[in-house]
Amino acid sequence: MAAKPKATFALFFGNRGFFPASLMADARRELPQVLEKLGYGALMMEESATRYGAVETPAEGAIYARWLKANAGRFDGVVLSLPNFGDETGAVTALKDAGVPILIQAYPDDLDRMGPAQRRDSFCGKFSVMDVFCQYGVKFTAMKPHTLSPKDKRFAQQLDHFARVCKVVSGMRNLVVGAIGARTTAFKTVRFDELALQRHGITVETFDLTDIFARFRAVDTASAPYKAKVQKLKAAADWRAAPEEAVGAAARLGVVLDRLADECRLGAMALRCWTEMQEQIHISPCAVMGELGDRGIPVACEVDVGNAVAMVALNRAAGAAAACLDWNNNYGDDENKCILFHCGPVPPSLMAGKGKVGDHLIIANAIGTGKGFGCNTGRIAPTPMTFSSLLTEGGKLRWYVGQGRFTKDPVPKNFFGCAGVAEIPDLQDVLLHVGYEGHRHHVSVAPGYVAGAMTEALGRYLGHQVAVPQCGCG
């Protein structure tokens, strides 16, 4: 069975008649081959649909636009290729309603092929397309260097960035987030504006914990979904220190949340995780949340809908699970390091080895021991990482995005929950930004350096406000 492509791109070839049209055939042959070799899919309009299978005139642009509409849903973005100068009027006619990100790629000229029969002038033509796109409000991506052959190894890096941008944009459009339970009473920091999210295409569906608990009690423990969930949870973490009834309760909650996600097409959740969970069904939901996260359904703690959305963006950009953590502790005297932590909802794929499920030692101080099993205690694996968070204010969505790494530095053995030491360039500036701008005490993280893709997708294409509060972030 063939591997699923990392992303699929619709290919557009721009032409201008008094430049060599023979370059179109070469580009139509070369670009799909490069994409396939790099693991991407390609859709290409038939060569017979227009002259040379390219677009020059508005009439040809209209033909391409109809082809693009007929193939809607089959591609993540458009690669606009300029084998020669290209025609900006045909390009804007073709792509003004594309509805997906557009990467503009221009072929370079060779200094020994500058005669009228061979020169491309794509260097100049790229500016014309960008100019007219700006005039029409068409969003696009352009990268350095200004001209680049698809065969250049740097083009693979451009495609990787662009594919991540496309994934974030598609993941954020028509996103549905489940807010499960009322806002955790003590945490006004996680308040949000539901209408602001809706105006940006993000729907919040709310669910009462009484319904969740009723569904929980109705789960058939003889059913296949329940048995499968028990096995999945036991495979993801070490439950030997937890009573068997805690494993069963976690599995029942997992079945409920799975069904809720299917019924309501939830792309993420934000859960009221204390203290009703511990008091009424006698578990902490952390391990269940981490297992969902590893399946691409991020779940934020404490009904933090803003960070649930941030986790979706990070998950899409990184192509890996995201976690919601606390900005929690300084790390000695090192001003560029801190401890990021949460009680145990970190997806197992982000942990340094299998975690151990235990009681919620902090909540136990208030409600007693033995009622909060489900915290997946462990350490976050060393890795480069991107961090982000979202808040709503004045009808707008405001983000910050940055980069750092989880180190191998030790966390004290008696430190509760799942934690890691994060090293972040200009951390003190980041912390000042978080505080002065009114962001949450939570921060979402995912592995890899993908701040550039996050920033471009959220700011350029989705129109959100994005800050990068550190000098060291690429």
Secondary structure, DSSP 8 states (H G I E B T S, - for coil): -----S-EEEEEEB--TTS-THHHHHHHHHHHHHHHHTT-EEEE--GGGSGGG-B-SHHHHHHHHHHHHHTTTS-SEEEEEESSS--HHHHHHHHTT--S-EEEEE----TT--STTT---HHHHHHHHHHHHHHHT---B--SSSS--TTSHHHHHHHHHHHHHHHHHHHHTTEEEEEESS--TT-GGG---HHHHHHTTEEEEEE-HHHHHHHHHH--TTSHHHHHHHHHHHHHSB-TTS-HHHHHHHHHHHHHHHHHHHHHT-SEEEE--SSHIIIII----HHHHHHHHHTT--EEETT-HHHHHHHHHHHHHHTS--EEEEEEEEETTEEEEEEEEESS---GGGBSS--EEE--TTTHHHH-TTS-TTEEEEEB--EEEEEEEEEEETTEEEEEEEEEEE-S----TT--SEEEEEE-TTHHHHHHHHHHTT--SEEEEEES--HHHHHIIIIIIT--EEE---TT--
